[in-house]
Amino acid sequence: MVARLDTVVVGGGAMGSATAWALAGRGREVTLLEQFEPGHKLGASHGTTRNLNLGYSDPTYVAMLSEALGLWTLLGQQSGTEQVARTGTVNHGDPAAQAQTLEVLTQVGIRAEELSAAEAGERWRGIRFRGPALYMPDGGQLNPDLALPSFQQVAQESGAHIRHGVRLVELRVLADDEVRLVLESAAGTETVHARSVVVTAGAWTGKLLGAEYPLLRMTVTQEQPLHFAPANRDAVWPGFNHALVPGSPGFEHAYSPVYGMLTPGEGVKAGWHGTGAPTDPDKRSFASEPSQRRALQDYARVWLPGVDADAFTEISCTYTNTEDEDFVLDRIGPVVIGAGFSGHGFKFTPVIGRILADLVDGRGTAPAKFAAARKIADTTFSDRRSRLPRNSD
């Protein structure tokens, strides 16, 4: 007997867990499948800190941020665990962009203020500022290691079925409302049919969907931020994003802008954005690239006087990057796709879950900028690396 299910979500990281949460909260029958065991560190949704950075000016992302602030609060209430550490976030290095962001955020009621370099340096002595800073007190840090089980806990309480250690080996669309899935687990091989499928498989998305789906090009990279030991244990740290243009005075060897935050008990996290080597998620080395590591240490010596640049712990994670750094949120027949979060998606997790659930329910479409087969200017991924990113987690 082949099991017949309503909605199957493939991929139990942040976005899949949030989609199951959103669907189950509506009373939908949903099954969440994750190929690895809980707490694994093989993808993008692990670790204890991500920046809730509110420094966007694009109207689509600003609207999503406004919704996300409320949904993170809702998840905290439902799970009984506060999801956001309200340290605030501060962006610096690009005064013109900061001024535009300040204007947009103020218009929608998200708190933000501009500080002089002296004011910012006095408040956060672990960071060096050479120009004005944009401070957003409603920002802070999110914790993937807390958020994922929280989404799954609430989803289960609402009736969702969650299975770990189950790998999808075949996906075939049979009709507009029927998809056949072949699954493997320790118990063996099984086949199920579902009315709709949501694929939120992160770095494995391309492998699962193959050439049959009109997806824009996505590049998986292995990123290598560092946790630096604080030089002053009493220093106050916000989340920070530094739009340092490569070649600018003070650090001529930057790979990209830098993001960072304090990870309690582990150090001050700092990293380049989207500069890692392309990788196969099933064949990762987990080894850092020495030149990027040394350059990040050099950056810390100049711009992060509150850390010991020679005392650090390496971190390894993946980005799944689109050429324009916009997400893929779309529906193709009975298959809904959430992918390409390009290193800045985590802050939007509950909103993305809501959007993907809407696509399952047929409640509307995602913004056109997230279409799976949208046209993008003809660039290579290496070209994209040289551009300033919109934001990072």
Secondary structure, 3 states (H helix, E strand, C coil): CCEEEEEEEECCCHHHHHHHHHHHHCCCCEEEEECCCCCCCCCCCCCCCEEECCCCCCHHHHHHHHHHHHHHHHHHHHHCCCCEECCCEEEECCHHHHHHHHHHHHHHCCCCEEECHHHHHHHCCCCCCCCCEEEECCCEEECHHHHHHHHHHHHHHCCCEEEECCEEEEEEEEECCEEEEEEEECCEEEEEEEEEEEECCHHHHHHHHHHHCCCCCEEEEEECCEEEEECCCCCCCCEEEECCCCCCCCCCCCCCCEEEEEECCCEEEEEECCCCEECCCCCCCCCCCHHHHHHHHHHHHHHCCCEEEEEEEECCEEEEEECCCCCEEEEECCEEEEECCCCCCHHHHHHHHHHHHHHHHCCCCCCHHHCCCCCCCCCCHHHHHCCCCCCCC
